[in-house]
Amino acid sequence: MKLHELQDNPGATKKRKRVGRGAGSGMGKTAGRGIKGQKSRSGVAIAGYEGGQMPLYQRLPKRGFTKPNRKKFAVVNLGLIQKFIDDKKLDAKKAISEDVLVESGLVRRKLDGVRILAKGDIKAKVTLEVTGASKSAVAAVEKAGGTLTVAVAAPAAE
């Protein structure tokens, strides 16, 4: 076999249909789109429309509920706190509050509060004051000799 003899398997490639290229092509003039109307114009796709058949998004059952006033917490892992202490961005000797976490750059914004999770390990003896924490995070901080207090956030004044 030589390089010029290489070719695809029969049926592996298909020629592209070139529409609107003259009457003799069989796809000239309206290019297979019929006449007039929204669907004959370019740049139109009627999203979700299935030709009068009940659309899929209406056929499927609707389930669940979205709580309109749910709390969204900024999540921080213990491993990240330890990394920031090692990099001297956080001071382990002082109490670490949510505002201190924001100032250090560990948390961008508090949202409805900061929640501590136990991913990673903490070696420093720290005092943390946050809105929420997992049980395993509290246990990990206490095992390292620190304290983790969960303060209940005051409801926003209306």
C-alpha positions in Angstrom: 0.0 0.0 0.0 1.2 3.5 -0.9 0.3 6.8 0.6 -1.8 7.9 -2.4 -3.8 4.7 -2.0 -5.1 5.5 1.4 -8.8 6.2 1.6 -11.8 6.1 4.1 -14.1 3.1 4.3 -17.1 3.3 2.0 -19.9 5.3 3.7 -17.6 6.8 6.4 -17.8 10.3 4.8 -20.9 12.0 3.4 -20.9 15.1 1.2 -22.3 18.3 2.8 -25.7 19.4 1.4 -25.1 22.8 -0.2 -28.5 24.5 -0.2 -29.5 27.6 -2.3 -27.1 26.9 -5.2 -29.4 27.0 -8.2 -32.5 25.2 -9.5 -30.6 22.3 -11.0 -29.3 21.2 -7.6 -32.8 20.3 -6.3 -32.2 22.5 -3.3 -32.3 26.0 -4.9 -34.5 29.0 -4.5 -36.1 28.3 -1.0 -33.4 25.8 0.0 -35.9 23.2 1.3 -37.5 25.7 3.7 -40.8 26.0 2.0 -42.3 29.5 1.5 -42.7 32.5 3.7 -43.2 32.5 7.5 -41.0 32.7 10.5 -39.3 29.3 9.9 -38.2 30.2 6.4 -36.1 33.1 7.7 -32.5 32.7 9.0 -31.7 32.8 12.7 -35.0 31.4 13.9 -35.4 28.4 16.2 -38.6 28.1 18.1 -37.2 26.7 21.3 -39.1 23.9 23.0 -41.7 23.9 20.2 -42.5 20.3 19.1 -45.0 21.0 16.2 -48.1 21.1 18.4 -47.2 18.0 20.4 -47.1 18.5 24.1 -43.5 19.7 24.8 -41.2 17.6 26.9 -40.9 20.2 29.6 -44.7 20.1 30.1 -44.9 16.3 29.9 -42.5 15.7 32.8 -43.8 15.9 36.4 -42.9 18.9 38.5 -41.5 18.1 41.9 -39.9 19.8 44.8 -40.0 23.3 46.3 -37.5 26.1 46.4 -37.4 27.8 49.8 -37.6 31.6 49.1 -35.8 32.6 52.4 -33.2 29.8 52.6 -29.8 30.7 54.2 -26.7 30.7 52.1 -23.5 30.3 54.0 -19.9 31.0 53.0 -18.2 27.6 53.4 -14.6 27.4 54.8 -12.6 24.2 55.3 -10.3 23.6 58.3 -7.4 22.8 56.0 -7.7 26.3 54.4 -7.7 28.0 57.8 -4.5 26.1 58.7 -2.9 27.1 55.3 -3.7 30.7 56.0 -2.2 30.5 59.5 0.9 28.9 58.0 1.2 31.7 55.5 0.8 34.2 58.3 -2.4 35.6 56.8 -4.3 34.7 59.9 -3.1 35.1 63.5 -3.9 31.9 65.5 -3.2 33.7 68.9 -6.1 36.1 68.3 -9.8 35.1 68.1 -10.8 34.5 64.5 -14.2 35.9 63.7 -16.1 36.1 60.4 -14.9 39.6 59.8 -11.3 38.5 60.3 -11.8 35.7 57.7 -13.1 38.3 55.2 -10.2 40.7 55.8 -7.6 37.9 55.4 -9.2 37.1 52.0 -10.1 33.5 52.9 -13.8 34.4 52.5 -15.0 36.9 49.9 -18.2 37.8 51.6 -20.1 36.6 54.6 -23.5 36.1 52.9 -25.8 34.8 55.8 -22.8 33.8 57.8 -19.7 31.5 57.6 -19.9 27.7 58.1 -16.8 25.7 59.0 -16.4 22.2 57.6 -13.9 19.5 58.6 -12.1 18.9 55.3 -8.4 19.0 55.9 -6.7 19.0 59.3 -5.9 21.7 61.7 -2.8 21.7 64.0 -3.0 25.2 65.3 -4.7 26.1 68.6 -7.4 28.5 67.4 -10.4 30.3 68.7 -13.1 30.5 66.0 -16.4 32.4 66.3 -18.7 31.6 63.3 -22.4 31.2 62.4 -22.2 27.5 61.7 -20.0 24.4 61.9 -20.2 20.7 61.3 -19.9 18.4 64.3 -16.7 16.9 62.9 -15.2 20.4 62.5 -16.0 21.3 66.1 -14.4 18.0 67.2 -11.3 18.5 65.1 -10.7 22.0 66.5 -11.2 20.9 70.1 -8.8 17.9 69.4 -6.2 20.5 68.3 -6.7 22.3 71.6 -8.8 25.2 70.3 -12.4 26.3 70.6 -15.1 26.7 68.0 -18.2 28.7 69.1 -21.2 28.8 66.9 -23.0 32.1 67.4 -26.6 32.4 66.4 -26.9 35.2 63.8 -29.3 38.0 64.8 -32.3 38.3 62.5 -32.0 41.1 60.0 -33.9 44.3 61.1 -37.0 44.9 58.9 
